[in-house]
Amino acid sequence: MKTTDFNKTHSVKLLAIIVLLFLTQNIIQAQVFTRILSEEETIHDYIPWYFMERPDAEIAPPVDVAAVLAQDKKVGSTLDRFGVKTPMNLTEEDGAYYQLGDYYIWKIQIKSENAKSLNFEFENLNLPEESQMFIYGTDEQMIHGPVIAKNIHNGIYSSDIIYGDYVVIEVVLHKRDANKFSIIIKNAIHGIKEGEKAFGDSKPCNVNTACATGLGFGGLIREINAVCLILRDNVEHCTATLINNECSDLTPYLLTANHCVVGKNPQNWVHPKLSLSGDLVG
């Protein structure tokens, strides 16, 4: 295992921050948030132990966007494609460990040339109980996480998108649990479209209830917030609505169109939870 030691003073200071963060994160629910930082925020607000050092980037295979879109047209695909899967099959051995006192920070850097965004499919992902995973852009303006053990099902996890073509994945774990950590980054999804449209716009025939016109419907904030974006098979967009049941027990049911479901396995879909400048917006 390749590790890098920091000086003792730096390690003790960061160790105290990490311990404090674990104590507070234990009470946070299992929902994973993606944050776009405001001008007043920094990456240290969400990753207190953050430091710039990282290993050399792993380069994703090139993507022939024109060929993929031509194939979609040929088969008559009706959904909005935002990305193309590229195989990576990277493991913990491909990253680097940095030791901070009693903790290890594992990092890997991935680049997909000219990608509008990047998101990932993980397999064999095991995060010990006190560990956390973050995914962020190298411009430090967009952060997905923390991802914790509760968010992983049968070793499988799919991440939200991070804008840009250069992304860092990092995991913090106690050194006593280092041998329990495992990860396979099976695929990177090379984004081929700007992400803003899916998060904010509706088609001309629709009225967007998150705009001024929507106020005429009585300001139904809960109903507006129930509309969500789905990353179908992690390469296509679809929409759905969060619905409750008669027991009002908050079981997370999704109501979506049939064409979003046919021929696909929803197990690995992502419902992004986006926080902009600290406020939940999607």
Order of alpha helices (4+ residues) and beta strands (2+ residues): beta-alpha-beta-beta-alpha-beta-beta-beta-beta-beta-beta-beta-beta-beta-beta-beta-alpha-alpha-beta-beta-beta-beta-beta
